[in-house]
Amino acid sequence: MAFSPCKGLTRKSVKVLVVGNGGREHALVWKLLQSEQIEQVVCVPGNGGTANMENCRNFPLAVDDFEGISKLAQEHGVTLVVVGPEVPLAKGITNYLMQQGLMVFGPTKAAAQIEASKAWAKALMLEAGIPTARAAVFTEAGAAKSYVKAQGTPIVVKADGLAAGKGVTVAETVAAAQAAIDAIFQGQFGSAGKFVVIEEYLTGQEVSVLALSDGLTIRPLLPAQDHKRIGEGDTGENTGGMGAYAPTPIATPALMERIQKEVLEKAIAALTAKGIDYRGVLYAGLMITPEGDFKVLEFNCRFGDPETQVILPLLATPLEELLLACVQQRLGQMPPIAWKSGVAATVVAASGGYPGEYEQGKVITGIEQAVAQGATVFHAGTKFNQQQLVTNGGRVLNVTGVGENFHSSIAQAYAGIQCINFEGMYYRRDIGHRV
């Protein structure tokens, strides 16, 4: 894999193109623009939050319009392209843009299989000796249902491919598991449902460990905890994430050392053995057992959402320096990643009905008041319609608080979200309940 060398960075010399339109991408833009080296950020397509940021411009291209993105990057003299969502990565955006001579932060199509196929990732983990849940893969419903009957419940049913964080069912009964199997094979998640992965049910707390890799070196960011379920007390359907906090105390320094050696380094070595040069974020979703051990639930090939919205506010090292070091394969030469003290927490404001059907175009008010309370508001599903900010997705806003401890950061996030309003707005009132 050939990468062009980057010329020496000078003050306001770097232009970055960020692909995506969610809260994760708004947080990336927000962090990049804090650097003295960043001249401009271009967003494709961006959202209502990035639309009003100084030195940032939105362009209404689709995230899989590779040719359009390449032309835009070249027209604007972009130094680096940063890909947020998993879908364009799985489709090969990195390969395409690199062939056009652009530097891209994000794994190649072959590397993105680690998220694009749960069955492929499971096989990789087994080959590498990475601790993971026991699982079986099925191509038709009958065999999958028979397996569930034999194994018993609770059990976890997953669509193999990309399903925006919603393709996982934790089934408490055989009937619920079989219904989930039928939904996947009948096309509820489109092409993600060609295969079904059925895993043993693990108990404990989930932790997200996002790590930066240049294909040789891998360095973890602060460990975070996400709240996947729609309902308070971690009940109801899975979502893309309803809130998060970092750093999570359950991932102790001793545990992080083990995760580094037993998960992250083993994964990069296994990918390298397959001829895959992994440059980007490798995100391990882990279950920490009550005994303090762990197993990997899944890998993702990009920054987490909403984990990014609590990790980046605590990052002290300039973000673009880390991203460029990954692309140029010199992460091992960088000093240790520097972090600010304190804790960050974010609460997601979602459209009524999410993760099912929901309406869009609802007018949003109160963001200025939330900011006045000290919160940082990252836009996710928003856009401007006739100069009014309106909802444009299931997860609409991420309201983030930063404080000296969990109590102050969570309180700040909730003080902010209570200022915001749109018709049908829903948010969980127990983010951070585990701490």
Secondary structure, 3 states (H helix, E strand, C coil): CCCCCCCCCCCCCEEEEEEECCHHHHHHHHHHCCCCCEEEEEEEECCCCHHHCCCEEECCCCCCCHHHHHHHHHHCCCCEEEECCHHHHHHCHHHHHHHCCCCEECCCCCCCHHHHCHHHHHHHHHHHCCCECCEEEECCHHHHHHHHHHHCCCEEEEECCCCCCCCEEEECCHHHHHHHHHHHHCCCCHHHHCCEEEEECCCCEEEEEEEEEECCCEEECCCEEECCEEECCCEEEECCCCEEEECCCCCCHHHHHHHHHHHHHHHHHHHHHCCCCCEEEEEEEEEECCCCCEEEEEEECCCCCCCHHHHHHHECCCHHHHHHHHHCCCHHHCCCCCECCCEEEEEEEECCCCCCCCCCCCECECHHHHHHCCCEEEECCEEEECCEEEECCCEEEEEEEEECCHHHHHHHHHHHHCCCECCCCECCCCCCCCC
